[in-house]
């Protein structure tokens, strides 16, 4: 998610646009500057890591809950299949 957002910032900047752009709750920064020789300098990085850490923790919790629910449902299914009488 973070890499895609940073790529979006890079490719959504116009050819003649200079300045700083932030995304993902201010955590990612992409800055373009025009140098004195006419070249364009680019800076990209993380300005505030807290939203990225929160995203990581939230996704970890969600995926862990999904895994636990799946395992519980699978065990319940196996239990129901074992309890049914065979004809």
WOHUCOR-V590321 format. One record per helix or strand. SS is the DSSP state (alpha for helix, beta for strand). FROM is the first residue (numbers start at 1). TO is the last residue. If there is no record, write none. Layout:
((SS,FROM,TO) (SS,FROM,TO))
//
This chain:
((alpha,2,12) (beta,19,23) (beta,28,34) (beta,40,46) (alpha,50,83))
//
